[in-house]
Amino acid sequence: MSEENVAQAGRHIKDVGVVDLRYAKSIEDLADIKSISDVGVILFPEELIGAIGRIDIHDVGGIVPVPAGGKVNCLTGQTRLKGESLQTGDSDTTLILVGQTFITTPVVSVGYKEIRVVGQLFAIRGSESALSAKITSLTGQNFYLPQDPRFIMGEETFTQEFLELLPDGTTFVIMGNVHFAADVTRDMLLKKLSEIVLMGVINAPSNLVPALQVITKDKMGEIKSNDA
């Protein structure tokens, strides 16, 4: 949201992805804003943090201070990037990632001045050193995954036949609500799934629950037995 859009919105700003207040040079420039709600992220000059504290802010994904005069590249929503794109980033620019960001190839180096994350960042294992050196702010979670994980969003049911067709040693990143059918065997499950990163819900027959618990190496969700 630009300075013009803020002025049009008046004293209450809501229902937008990004509220960009970097135009403000003093507390007075923000005096007409009384509330900000239901937005993804607020960008503001870091020297005006006191002014931000006077605004009624709720249901906001993140509040990101930005150095005065700094160049910013802000990506919001569900974003897919290659590691190479971070390597060629501008050394004078701060990269802000809001939402769910998937880095699909290893990160060798980061050209950006810094990275600020609001949400969830998924990267390939082996990228830890390059990314941690440039991530200066993280509000959310950061996950490092094996190469070529399979992302599951929404609701899905997995049967024995589905698993038979799946390559051995697959990694699942589950962000939705999934069900393992009653015909799935433990041997087939362990053969086909090498690892699960869980941020959603797994529903499975009770005989599969221990195996699922073992292979779920990052768990921020729930594994439930669906037996009656």
C-alpha positions in Angstrom: 0.0 0.0 0.0 1.5 3.3 -1.1 1.3 6.7 0.6 -1.5 7.7 -1.7 -3.5 4.5 -0.9 -3.0 5.1 2.8 -4.4 8.6 2.5 -7.4 7.2 0.6 -8.0 4.5 3.3 -8.2 7.2 5.9 -7.8 6.4 9.6 -8.3 2.6 9.4 -6.4 0.3 7.1 -7.5 -3.3 6.6 -7.7 -6.3 4.2 -4.5 -5.8 2.2 -1.4 -7.9 1.7 1.3 -5.3 2.4 1.0 -1.9 4.2 4.1 0.1 3.2 4.7 3.0 5.6 8.3 3.7 4.5 7.2 7.0 3.1 6.9 8.4 6.6 9.6 10.8 7.7 8.2 11.7 11.2 5.6 10.6 13.7 3.2 13.3 12.3 3.2 11.5 8.9 1.4 8.6 10.6 -0.8 10.5 13.0 -4.0 10.0 10.9 -3.7 6.2 11.0 -5.7 4.9 14.0 -5.8 1.1 13.2 -4.3 -1.5 10.9 -6.0 -5.0 10.8 -6.2 -8.1 8.7 -3.0 -7.5 6.7 -0.1 -9.7 5.8 2.8 -7.4 6.8 3.6 -3.8 7.7 6.8 -2.2 6.5 7.9 0.9 8.3 11.1 3.0 8.9 12.8 1.5 11.9 13.4 4.9 13.4 9.6 5.4 13.8 9.0 2.3 15.9 7.5 4.5 18.6 4.9 5.8 16.2 3.9 2.3 15.2 3.3 1.5 18.9 0.6 4.2 19.0 -1.5 2.5 16.3 -4.1 -0.1 17.1 -2.7 -3.2 15.3 -4.3 -6.6 15.3 -4.5 -9.7 13.0 -1.3 -8.8 11.2 1.1 -11.4 10.0 4.3 -9.4 10.7 5.7 -6.0 11.4 9.0 -5.4 9.7 11.3 -2.4 10.4 13.3 -1.3 7.4 16.4 0.9 7.5 15.9 4.5 6.3 16.5 4.8 2.6 17.1 1.1 2.2 16.0 -0.7 -0.9 13.5 -3.5 -0.3 12.3 -6.4 -2.4 9.1 -7.8 -0.8 7.6 -11.2 -1.9 4.2 -12.2 -0.4 2.0 -15.3 -0.5 3.2 -18.7 -1.7 6.5 -18.1 -3.4 8.9 -20.5 -5.1 12.5 -19.4 -5.7 15.6 -21.1 -6.9 18.8 -20.9 -4.8 20.5 -19.2 -7.8 18.1 -16.3 -7.6 19.3 -15.5 -4.1 22.9 -15.7 -5.1 22.4 -13.0 -7.7 20.5 -10.7 -5.4 21.4 -7.0 -5.1 23.9 -6.4 -2.3 22.1 -3.1 -1.4 18.7 -4.6 -1.2 16.8 -6.2 1.8 14.7 -9.2 0.7 11.5 -9.6 2.7 9.7 -12.9 2.4 6.1 -12.9 3.7 4.0 -16.1 3.7 5.2 -19.5 2.6 8.5 -19.4 0.6 9.9 -22.5 -1.0 13.5 -22.5 -2.2 13.7 -25.5 -4.5 17.4 -25.8 -5.1 20.4 -25.5 -2.7 21.6 -22.1 -1.7 25.3 -21.7 -2.1 25.5 -17.9 -1.3 23.2 -15.0 -0.9 23.8 -11.7 -2.7 21.2 -9.7 -0.9 22.2 -7.4 1.9 19.9 -9.3 4.3 16.8 -11.5 4.4 13.8 -10.9 6.7 11.3 -13.7 7.0 7.6 -13.4 8.1 6.0 -16.8 7.8 7.5 -20.1 6.8 10.7 -20.6 4.8 11.5 -24.1 3.3 15.0 -24.7 1.9 17.0 -27.6 0.8 19.5 -29.1 3.3 23.0 -27.8 2.8 21.7 -24.3 2.5 21.9 -23.6 6.3 25.2 -21.7 6.3 24.4 -19.4 3.4 20.9 -18.5 4.6 21.6 -18.2 8.3 24.4 -15.7 7.5 21.9 -13.4 5.9 18.6 -14.0 7.8 18.5 -11.1 10.3 14.9 -11.4 11.3 12.6 -14.5 11.4 9.0 -14.4 12.6 7.7 -17.9 11.9 9.5 -21.1 11.1 12.5 -22.2 9.0 12.7 -25.8 7.7 15.5 -27.5 5.9 14.4 -30.5 3.8 15.8 -33.2 1.6 15.9 -32.6 -2.2 12.6 -32.8 -4.1 10.0 -33.1 -1.2 6.4 -33.5 -2.0 4.1 -30.8 -0.6 0.6 -31.8 0.5 -1.9 -28.9 1.0 -5.6 -29.1 1.5 -7.3 -32.5 2.2 -6.0 -35.8 0.7 -6.4 -39.5 1.2 -3.6 -42.0 0.6 -4.3 -45.6 -0.2 -2.1 -48.7 -0.6 -2.3 -48.4 -4.4 -1.2 -44.7 -4.3 1.8 -45.7 -2.1 2.7 -48.5 -4.5 3.0 -46.0 -7.3 5.1 -43.6 -5.2 8.9 -43.6 -5.5 10.7 -45.2 -2.6 12.1 -42.8 0.0 9.8 -39.8 -0.7 9.6 -36.9 1.8 6.2 -35.5 2.5 5.7 -31.9 3.7 2.1 -32.0 5.0 0.4 -28.6 5.5 -3.2 -29.8 5.2 -5.4 -32.6 6.6 -4.5 -36.0 5.2 -5.9 -39.5 5.8 -4.1 -42.9 5.4 -6.6 -45.5 4.3 -7.2 -48.7 6.2 -5.6 -50.9 3.5 -2.1 -49.2 3.9 0.4 -51.5 5.5 3.2 -50.4 7.8 5.9 -52.0 5.5 4.6 -50.1 2.5 4.5 -46.9 4.5 8.1 -47.2 5.7 9.3 -48.2 2.2 7.8 -45.3 0.4 8.1 -42.5 3.0 11.5 -41.7 4.4 10.5 -38.5 6.2 7.5 -36.3 7.1 7.5 -32.6 8.0 4.1 -32.0 9.6 2.4 -28.7 10.0 -1.1 -30.1 9.5 -3.0 -33.1 10.6 -2.5 -36.8 9.8 -5.4 -39.2 10.4 -4.4 -42.9 10.3 -5.3 -46.4 11.5 -3.8 -47.0 15.0 -1.4 -49.6 13.7 0.3 -47.0 11.5 0.6 -44.2 14.2 3.9 -45.4 15.7 5.6 -45.6 12.3 4.3 -42.2 11.4 5.6 -40.7 14.6 9.1 -42.2 13.9 9.4 -40.7 10.4 7.9 -37.4 11.3 11.1 -35.6 12.1 9.7 -32.0 12.3 6.3 -31.9 13.9 4.2 -28.8 14.4 0.8 -30.5 13.8 -1.0 -33.6 15.0 -1.0 -37.3 14.3 -4.4 -38.9 15.2 -5.8 -42.4 15.1 -9.0 -42.6 13.1 -10.0 -46.0 14.5 -13.6 -46.0 15.9 
